[in-house]
Amino acid sequence: TGILTYSRVRSECFVQQGVRLSKIIADVIELIAPPENININFSQTLPEIMGDETQVRQLFQNLISNAVKFIDKPIGYVDIQHTLEGEFITITVTDNGPGIEEAYFERIFKIFQTLDKKGKSTGIGLSIVKKIVELYGGEIYLESEEGKGTTFFFKIKK
């Protein structure tokens, strides 16, 4: 399924429409149904962007579900924020999970590459995220501290 999803992420598949990011995120949180010990916060004032709703949903679903899946603390959180910069929006997805060693920052965006040794991950989710972000003329990167958590930053056109 992951390979099929990855192969379908193409610019020809865009159905350009207004996409309300706060609605997408609320729907994704409901779908993921995080355990009670994980709190997900996001701004209700996230803007609307022009894009393909399915692809934007996939982007947030992959980022948020990864964060939830790998949180290793008794009380977990995922915090989603945004800033507007001209024709771009920068969104951050921060968690208090185990963090990622800097040597793996690029590797995790490559297809079939995973740091998961417990079999929870196929190694496709973040490659799909990167592909979608790049289709929107954007870029993605992360900052992380082992034992404290990770923040993914992605910048896309509004």
C-alpha positions as a Python dict, from the first residue, in 0.01 Angstrom:
ca = {
    (1, 'T'): (0, 0, 0),
    (2, 'G'): (283, 237, 88),
    (3, 'I'): (452, 188, -249),
    (4, 'L'): (125, 255, -429),
    (5, 'T'): (69, 573, -227),
    (6, 'Y'): (425, 689, -296),
    (7, 'S'): (389, 628, -671),
    (8, 'R'): (61, 824, -683),
    (9, 'V'): (215, 1143, -545),
    (10, 'R'): (257, 1339, -868),
    (11, 'S'): (177, 1690, -975),
    (12, 'E'): (-62, 1560, -1245),
    (13, 'C'): (-285, 1429, -965),
    (14, 'F'): (-337, 1771, -809),
    (15, 'V'): (-696, 1871, -760),
    (16, 'Q'): (-638, 2236, -670),
    (17, 'Q'): (-888, 2362, -417),
    (18, 'G'): (-897, 2551, -91),
    (19, 'V'): (-775, 2322, 187),
    (20, 'R'): (-843, 2426, 547),
    (21, 'L'): (-539, 2303, 737),
    (22, 'S'): (-704, 2315, 1081),
    (23, 'K'): (-987, 2091, 953),
    (24, 'I'): (-740, 1846, 795),
    (25, 'I'): (-542, 1823, 1118),
    (26, 'A'): (-856, 1774, 1331),
    (27, 'D'): (-969, 1495, 1097),
    (28, 'V'): (-626, 1328, 1108),
    (29, 'I'): (-620, 1339, 1489),
    (30, 'E'): (-964, 1178, 1499),
    (31, 'L'): (-850, 908, 1255),
    (32, 'I'): (-529, 835, 1445),
    (33, 'A'): (-712, 830, 1780),
    (34, 'P'): (-401, 891, 1993),
    (35, 'P'): (-386, 725, 2334),
    (36, 'E'): (-500, 937, 2630),
    (37, 'N'): (-142, 999, 2746),
    (38, 'I'): (-58, 1187, 2423),
    (39, 'N'): (-189, 1538, 2376),
    (40, 'I'): (-193, 1694, 2028),
    (41, 'N'): (-215, 2074, 2011),
    (42, 'F'): (-261, 2285, 1700),
    (43, 'S'): (-372, 2634, 1615),
    (44, 'Q'): (-730, 2672, 1498),
    (45, 'T'): (-607, 2973, 1297),
    (46, 'L'): (-401, 2771, 1053),
    (47, 'P'): (-466, 2922, 710),
    (48, 'E'): (-632, 2774, 407),
    (49, 'I'): (-396, 2679, 125),
    (50, 'M'): (-453, 2591, -237),
    (51, 'G'): (-376, 2226, -289),
    (52, 'D'): (-491, 1870, -317),
    (53, 'E'): (-682, 1772, -2),
    (54, 'T'): (-582, 1405, -22),
    (55, 'Q'): (-213, 1485, -47),
    (56, 'V'): (-223, 1744, 231),
    (57, 'R'): (-409, 1494, 452),
    (58, 'Q'): (-146, 1227, 375),
    (59, 'L'): (133, 1468, 467),
    (60, 'F'): (-15, 1547, 810),
    (61, 'Q'): (-126, 1190, 873),
    (62, 'N'): (226, 1060, 819),
    (63, 'L'): (394, 1325, 1035),
    (64, 'I'): (144, 1311, 1322),
    (65, 'S'): (110, 931, 1328),
    (66, 'N'): (490, 891, 1331),
    (67, 'A'): (514, 1127, 1626),
    (68, 'V'): (240, 946, 1817),
    (69, 'K'): (374, 600, 1730),
    (70, 'F'): (724, 664, 1859),
    (71, 'I'): (661, 874, 2170),
    (72, 'D'): (834, 689, 2450),
    (73, 'K'): (740, 909, 2746),
    (74, 'P'): (456, 848, 2997),
    (75, 'I'): (307, 1184, 2897),
    (76, 'G'): (350, 1269, 2531),
    (77, 'Y'): (274, 1569, 2320),
    (78, 'V'): (266, 1676, 1958),
    (79, 'D'): (254, 2050, 1894),
    (80, 'I'): (173, 2192, 1548),
    (81, 'Q'): (247, 2560, 1482),
    (82, 'H'): (280, 2785, 1179),
    (83, 'T'): (430, 3111, 1061),
    (84, 'L'): (348, 3305, 746),
    (85, 'E'): (630, 3439, 531),
    (86, 'G'): (509, 3612, 214),
    (87, 'E'): (366, 3349, -20),
    (88, 'F'): (489, 3065, 204),
    (89, 'I'): (369, 2904, 522),
    (90, 'T'): (613, 2725, 752),
    (91, 'I'): (462, 2454, 969),
    (92, 'T'): (636, 2284, 1259),
    (93, 'V'): (541, 1949, 1407),
    (94, 'T'): (715, 1901, 1742),
    (95, 'D'): (704, 1595, 1966),
    (96, 'N'): (870, 1480, 2286),
    (97, 'G'): (963, 1138, 2152),
    (98, 'P'): (1301, 968, 2158),
    (99, 'G'): (1463, 1208, 1912),
    (100, 'I'): (1672, 1124, 1609),
    (101, 'E'): (2050, 1114, 1587),
    (102, 'E'): (2179, 1382, 1348),
    (103, 'A'): (2356, 1122, 1132),
    (104, 'Y'): (2010, 1000, 1022),
    (105, 'F'): (1847, 1334, 936),
    (106, 'E'): (1870, 1280, 559),
    (107, 'R'): (1832, 902, 561),
    (108, 'I'): (1483, 905, 713),
    (109, 'F'): (1343, 1082, 404),
    (110, 'K'): (1463, 808, 170),
    (111, 'I'): (1217, 536, 71),
    (112, 'F'): (1238, 214, 275),
    (113, 'Q'): (1475, 372, 527),
    (114, 'T'): (1362, 346, 886),
    (115, 'L'): (1526, 375, 1225),
    (116, 'D'): (1257, 152, 1377),
    (117, 'K'): (1394, -176, 1505),
    (118, 'K'): (1057, -294, 1640),
    (119, 'G'): (877, -326, 1306),
    (120, 'K'): (634, -36, 1355),
    (121, 'S'): (747, 143, 1038),
    (122, 'T'): (776, 55, 669),
    (123, 'G'): (1014, 341, 586),
    (124, 'I'): (778, 497, 332),
    (125, 'G'): (586, 760, 532),
    (126, 'L'): (851, 1032, 551),
    (127, 'S'): (953, 980, 189),
    (128, 'I'): (589, 1048, 94),
    (129, 'V'): (591, 1359, 314),
    (130, 'K'): (906, 1490, 143),
    (131, 'K'): (767, 1420, -203),
    (132, 'I'): (443, 1608, -125),
    (133, 'V'): (626, 1905, 28),
    (134, 'E'): (850, 1930, -279),
    (135, 'L'): (546, 1916, -511),
    (136, 'Y'): (421, 2227, -331),
    (137, 'G'): (748, 2407, -406),
    (138, 'G'): (867, 2361, -51),
    (139, 'E'): (1134, 2204, 159),
    (140, 'I'): (1143, 1995, 476),
    (141, 'Y'): (1405, 1952, 744),
    (142, 'L'): (1422, 1863, 1109),
    (143, 'E'): (1589, 1945, 1436),
    (144, 'S'): (1615, 1682, 1703),
    (145, 'E'): (1778, 1606, 2032),
    (146, 'E'): (1810, 1246, 2138),
    (147, 'G'): (1597, 1170, 2442),
    (148, 'K'): (1406, 1499, 2416),
    (149, 'G'): (1216, 1500, 2086),
    (150, 'T'): (1204, 1615, 1726),
    (151, 'T'): (1069, 1910, 1530),
    (152, 'F'): (992, 1875, 1161),
    (153, 'F'): (981, 2203, 970),
    (154, 'F'): (823, 2224, 629),
    (155, 'K'): (769, 2526, 412),
    (156, 'I'): (512, 2525, 132),
    (157, 'K'): (341, 2780, -89),
    (158, 'K'): (3, 2896, 41),
}
